[in-house]
Amino acid sequence: MKIYFLLLFIMILLLYEGIICSLYYVPRKIKIISFVALSLMAFRYISLLILLIVNDQNYLYMLKPLVYTNFLCIPICGIISVFIFARKNTIKLRKIILISGILCLGYCIVIYNSNANTAISNLYGHTIKLQLENYFHFTSLIINSILIIMGINLFNRRYSNKLGASLIVISASITLIAVLLTSINTSFNFLFLGDISWILTMDYALNKVKR
């Protein structure tokens, strides 16, 4: 449990770095959307921290909308990273906003229509599991498969960031495997591996696009 607490703390620090970078140092076009995505991801890890340290579970169900925000934020971070690493002069903000809006709508529908069950784990403290969680898993598999293809295609672009393209492929592959493993065995939070790889990729992307 101490190791898990340390990992949560490290993840919050990485998210804090990305939030500060998106808020103060990146161009206006991607400032708001990257800030919102990383902030929602930070709320997920704050929620996981609360689930770990709080004993009273009476109101923990209220964290249901926040615990699964990785399924919303990772695709947005992936799309932003692809546009940044492509090194285009113009970032197609409307496309990013449209895709983000569709993802947000789908996320809200699943959260609203899914019952949540709380349980106690020796490793994670309290846990929250959605009845319709498999919808998130299936969508994540599709999106990360697409991101792998997009990352590979970046290698064919003359001026693209090749290291960034590699990070996209690696992060999407790790997340893909993590989702599959989670579907098979829910006793370990494999999704954490995908989260941390994507946040590292996002932090690198934001540092590359600093004004």
TORKOL-4160 file (C-alpha; in steps of 0.2 Angstrom, whole numbers, padded with zeros to 4 digits, m for minus):
211
<pt num="1" X="0000" Y="0000" Z="0000"/>
<pt num="2" X="0015" Y="0012" Z="0004"/>
<pt num="3" X="0021" Y="0009" Z="m0014"/>
<pt num="4" X="0004" Y="0012" Z="m0021"/>
<pt num="5" X="0003" Y="0029" Z="m0011"/>
<pt num="6" X="0021" Y="0034" Z="m0018"/>
<pt num="7" X="0015" Y="0030" Z="m0036"/>
<pt num="8" X="0000" Y="0040" Z="m0034"/>
<pt num="9" X="0010" Y="0055" Z="m0027"/>
<pt num="10" X="0023" Y="0054" Z="m0041"/>
<pt num="11" X="0008" Y="0054" Z="m0054"/>
<pt num="12" X="0001" Y="0069" Z="m0046"/>
<pt num="13" X="0018" Y="0078" Z="m0047"/>
<pt num="14" X="0019" Y="0073" Z="m0066"/>
<pt num="15" X="0001" Y="0080" Z="m0069"/>
<pt num="16" X="0006" Y="0096" Z="m0059"/>
<pt num="17" X="0020" Y="0099" Z="m0070"/>
<pt num="18" X="0010" Y="0097" Z="m0086"/>
<pt num="19" X="m0004" Y="0108" Z="m0079"/>
<pt num="20" X="0008" Y="0122" Z="m0075"/>
<pt num="21" X="0016" Y="0120" Z="m0092"/>
<pt num="22" X="m0001" Y="0121" Z="m0101"/>
<pt num="23" X="m0007" Y="0135" Z="m0091"/>
<pt num="24" X="0008" Y="0147" Z="m0093"/>
<pt num="25" X="0020" Y="0141" Z="m0107"/>
<pt num="26" X="0010" Y="0134" Z="m0121"/>
<pt num="27" X="0001" Y="0143" Z="m0136"/>
<pt num="28" X="m0016" Y="0149" Z="m0133"/>
<pt num="29" X="m0023" Y="0136" Z="m0146"/>
<pt num="30" X="m0020" Y="0121" Z="m0135"/>
<pt num="31" X="m0019" Y="0129" Z="m0118"/>
<pt num="32" X="m0037" Y="0127" Z="m0112"/>
<pt num="33" X="m0040" Y="0110" Z="m0119"/>
<pt num="34" X="m0023" Y="0103" Z="m0112"/>
<pt num="35" X="m0026" Y="0111" Z="m0095"/>
<pt num="36" X="m0044" Y="0104" Z="m0094"/>
<pt num="37" X="m0038" Y="0086" Z="m0099"/>
<pt num="38" X="m0024" Y="0086" Z="m0087"/>
<pt num="39" X="m0034" Y="0094" Z="m0073"/>
<pt num="40" X="m0047" Y="0080" Z="m0075"/>
<pt num="41" X="m0034" Y="0067" Z="m0074"/>
<pt num="42" X="m0027" Y="0075" Z="m0058"/>
<pt num="43" X="m0045" Y="0074" Z="m0051"/>
<pt num="44" X="m0044" Y="0055" Z="m0055"/>
<pt num="45" X="m0028" Y="0053" Z="m0045"/>
<pt num="46" X="m0034" Y="0064" Z="m0030"/>
<pt num="47" X="m0049" Y="0053" Z="m0030"/>
<pt num="48" X="m0039" Y="0037" Z="m0030"/>
<pt num="49" X="m0029" Y="0045" Z="m0015"/>
<pt num="50" X="m0045" Y="0048" Z="m0006"/>
<pt num="51" X="m0051" Y="0030" Z="m0009"/>
<pt num="52" X="m0034" Y="0024" Z="m0002"/>
<pt num="53" X="m0034" Y="0034" Z="0014"/>
<pt num="54" X="m0052" Y="0037" Z="0019"/>
<pt num="55" X="m0060" Y="0024" Z="0030"/>
<pt num="56" X="m0079" Y="0030" Z="0029"/>
<pt num="57" X="m0086" Y="0024" Z="0013"/>
<pt num="58" X="m0103" Y="0032" Z="0015"/>
<pt num="59" X="m0100" Y="0046" Z="0002"/>
<pt num="60" X="m0086" Y="0038" Z="m0009"/>
<pt num="61" X="m0099" Y="0034" Z="m0023"/>
<pt num="62" X="m0099" Y="0053" Z="m0026"/>
<pt num="63" X="m0081" Y="0050" Z="m0034"/>
<pt num="64" X="m0088" Y="0039" Z="m0048"/>
<pt num="65" X="m0087" Y="0053" Z="m0061"/>
<pt num="66" X="m0069" Y="0056" Z="m0057"/>
<pt num="67" X="m0061" Y="0039" Z="m0055"/>
<pt num="68" X="m0063" Y="0034" Z="m0073"/>
<pt num="69" X="m0058" Y="0051" Z="m0081"/>
<pt num="70" X="m0042" Y="0042" Z="m0088"/>
<pt num="71" X="m0053" Y="0035" Z="m0102"/>
<pt num="72" X="m0058" Y="0052" Z="m0107"/>
<pt num="73" X="m0042" Y="0062" Z="m0104"/>
<pt num="74" X="m0029" Y="0049" Z="m0112"/>
<pt num="75" X="m0037" Y="0050" Z="m0129"/>
<pt num="76" X="m0037" Y="0069" Z="m0129"/>
<pt num="77" X="m0019" Y="0069" Z="m0123"/>
<pt num="78" X="m0015" Y="0057" Z="m0137"/>
<pt num="79" X="m0023" Y="0068" Z="m0150"/>
<pt num="80" X="m0014" Y="0084" Z="m0144"/>
<pt num="81" X="0002" Y="0075" Z="m0144"/>
<pt num="82" X="0000" Y="0069" Z="m0162"/>
<pt num="83" X="m0003" Y="0086" Z="m0168"/>
<pt num="84" X="0012" Y="0093" Z="m0158"/>
<pt num="85" X="0024" Y="0080" Z="m0164"/>
<pt num="86" X="0018" Y="0082" Z="m0182"/>
<pt num="87" X="0026" Y="0099" Z="m0181"/>
<pt num="88" X="0013" Y="0107" Z="m0192"/>
<pt num="89" X="0012" Y="0126" Z="m0192"/>
<pt num="90" X="m0006" Y="0126" Z="m0188"/>
<pt num="91" X="m0014" Y="0115" Z="m0175"/>
<pt num="92" X="m0032" Y="0110" Z="m0180"/>
<pt num="93" X="m0040" Y="0116" Z="m0164"/>
<pt num="94" X="m0058" Y="0113" Z="m0171"/>
<pt num="95" X="m0054" Y="0095" Z="m0174"/>
<pt num="96" X="m0047" Y="0092" Z="m0157"/>
<pt num="97" X="m0062" Y="0101" Z="m0149"/>
<pt num="98" X="m0074" Y="0091" Z="m0159"/>
<pt num="99" X="m0066" Y="0074" Z="m0155"/>
<pt num="100" X="m0065" Y="0080" Z="m0136"/>
<pt num="101" X="m0083" Y="0085" Z="m0136"/>
<pt num="102" X="m0089" Y="0068" Z="m0143"/>
<pt num="103" X="m0078" Y="0059" Z="m0130"/>
<pt num="104" X="m0085" Y="0069" Z="m0116"/>
<pt num="105" X="m0103" Y="0066" Z="m0122"/>
<pt num="106" X="m0100" Y="0047" Z="m0122"/>
<pt num="107" X="m0091" Y="0047" Z="m0106"/>
<pt num="108" X="m0105" Y="0057" Z="m0097"/>
<pt num="109" X="m0118" Y="0044" Z="m0105"/>
<pt num="110" X="m0109" Y="0029" Z="m0098"/>
<pt num="111" X="m0106" Y="0037" Z="m0081"/>
<pt num="112" X="m0124" Y="0042" Z="m0079"/>
<pt num="113" X="m0131" Y="0026" Z="m0084"/>
<pt num="114" X="m0119" Y="0015" Z="m0075"/>
<pt num="115" X="m0121" Y="0009" Z="m0057"/>
<pt num="116" X="m0106" Y="0009" Z="m0046"/>
<pt num="117" X="m0101" Y="m0004" Z="m0033"/>
<pt num="118" X="m0088" Y="0000" Z="m0020"/>
<pt num="119" X="m0077" Y="m0013" Z="m0012"/>
<pt num="120" X="m0062" Y="m0014" Z="m0001"/>
<pt num="121" X="m0044" Y="m0019" Z="m0007"/>
<pt num="122" X="m0029" Y="m0023" Z="0003"/>
<pt num="123" X="m0018" Y="m0014" Z="m0010"/>
<pt num="124" X="m0029" Y="0001" Z="m0015"/>
<pt num="125" X="m0040" Y="0004" Z="0000"/>
<pt num="126" X="m0058" Y="0007" Z="m0007"/>
<pt num="127" X="m0062" Y="0004" Z="m0025"/>
<pt num="128" X="m0076" Y="0009" Z="m0037"/>
<pt num="129" X="m0081" Y="m0002" Z="m0051"/>
<pt num="130" X="m0094" Y="0003" Z="m0064"/>
<pt num="131" X="m0107" Y="m0009" Z="m0071"/>
<pt num="132" X="m0104" Y="m0003" Z="m0089"/>
<pt num="133" X="m0085" Y="m0002" Z="m0087"/>
<pt num="134" X="m0082" Y="m0013" Z="m0102"/>
<pt num="135" X="m0088" Y="0001" Z="m0113"/>
<pt num="136" X="m0073" Y="0011" Z="m0108"/>
<pt num="137" X="m0062" Y="m0004" Z="m0111"/>
<pt num="138" X="m0068" Y="m0007" Z="m0128"/>
<pt num="139" X="m0067" Y="0011" Z="m0133"/>
<pt num="140" X="m0050" Y="0013" Z="m0126"/>
<pt num="141" X="m0044" Y="m0002" Z="m0137"/>
<pt num="142" X="m0050" Y="0006" Z="m0152"/>
<pt num="143" X="m0043" Y="0023" Z="m0149"/>
<pt num="144" X="m0026" Y="0017" Z="m0144"/>
<pt num="145" X="m0025" Y="0006" Z="m0159"/>
<pt num="146" X="m0029" Y="0021" Z="m0170"/>
<pt num="147" X="m0015" Y="0031" Z="m0160"/>
<pt num="148" X="m0003" Y="0017" Z="m0163"/>
<pt num="149" X="m0006" Y="0019" Z="m0182"/>
<pt num="150" X="m0005" Y="0038" Z="m0181"/>
<pt num="151" X="0011" Y="0037" Z="m0171"/>
<pt num="152" X="0019" Y="0025" Z="m0185"/>
<pt num="153" X="0013" Y="0037" Z="m0198"/>
<pt num="154" X="0022" Y="0051" Z="m0190"/>
<pt num="155" X="0039" Y="0043" Z="m0194"/>
<pt num="156" X="0035" Y="0046" Z="m0213"/>
<pt num="157" X="0033" Y="0064" Z="m0210"/>
<pt num="158" X="0049" Y="0074" Z="m0214"/>
<pt num="159" X="0049" Y="0086" Z="m0200"/>
<pt num="160" X="0040" Y="0076" Z="m0187"/>
<pt num="161" X="0047" Y="0073" Z="m0170"/>
<pt num="162" X="0053" Y="0055" Z="m0171"/>
<pt num="163" X="0055" Y="0053" Z="m0152"/>
<pt num="164" X="0038" Y="0059" Z="m0149"/>
<pt num="165" X="0031" Y="0047" Z="m0162"/>
<pt num="166" X="0040" Y="0033" Z="m0153"/>
<pt num="167" X="0032" Y="0039" Z="m0136"/>
<pt num="168" X="0015" Y="0039" Z="m0144"/>
<pt num="169" X="0017" Y="0021" Z="m0151"/>
<pt num="170" X="0025" Y="0015" Z="m0134"/>
<pt num="171" X="0011" Y="0023" Z="m0123"/>
<pt num="172" X="m0003" Y="0017" Z="m0134"/>
<pt num="173" X="0004" Y="0000" Z="m0134"/>
<pt num="174" X="0006" Y="m0001" Z="m0115"/>
<pt num="175" X="m0012" Y="0006" Z="m0113"/>
<pt num="176" X="m0018" Y="m0007" Z="m0125"/>
<pt num="177" X="m0010" Y="m0021" Z="m0116"/>
<pt num="178" X="m0015" Y="m0014" Z="m0099"/>
<pt num="179" X="m0033" Y="m0013" Z="m0104"/>
<pt num="180" X="m0033" Y="m0032" Z="m0110"/>
<pt num="181" X="m0024" Y="m0037" Z="m0094"/>
<pt num="182" X="m0037" Y="m0027" Z="m0084"/>
<pt num="183" X="m0051" Y="m0036" Z="m0093"/>
<pt num="184" X="m0044" Y="m0053" Z="m0088"/>
<pt num="185" X="m0038" Y="m0049" Z="m0071"/>
<pt num="186" X="m0045" Y="m0034" Z="m0061"/>
<pt num="187" X="m0035" Y="m0038" Z="m0045"/>
<pt num="188" X="m0021" Y="m0026" Z="m0051"/>
<pt num="189" X="m0023" Y="m0009" Z="m0058"/>
<pt num="190" X="m0014" Y="m0012" Z="m0074"/>
<pt num="191" X="m0022" Y="0004" Z="m0081"/>
<pt num="192" X="m0010" Y="0014" Z="m0070"/>
<pt num="193" X="0004" Y="0009" Z="m0082"/>
<pt num="194" X="m0005" Y="0017" Z="m0097"/>
<pt num="195" X="m0009" Y="0032" Z="m0087"/>
<pt num="196" X="0009" Y="0036" Z="m0082"/>
<pt num="197" X="0016" Y="0033" Z="m0100"/>
<pt num="198" X="0003" Y="0044" Z="m0108"/>
<pt num="199" X="0006" Y="0058" Z="m0095"/>
<pt num="200" X="0025" Y="0057" Z="m0098"/>
<pt num="201" X="0022" Y="0058" Z="m0117"/>
<pt num="202" X="0010" Y="0073" Z="m0114"/>
<pt num="203" X="0023" Y="0082" Z="m0103"/>
<pt num="204" X="0036" Y="0080" Z="m0116"/>
<pt num="205" X="0024" Y="0086" Z="m0130"/>
<pt num="206" X="0020" Y="0102" Z="m0120"/>
<pt num="207" X="0038" Y="0105" Z="m0116"/>
<pt num="208" X="0042" Y="0104" Z="m0135"/>
<pt num="209" X="0028" Y="0117" Z="m0139"/>
<pt num="210" X="0033" Y="0130" Z="m0126"/>
<pt num="211" X="0032" Y="0148" Z="m0132"/>
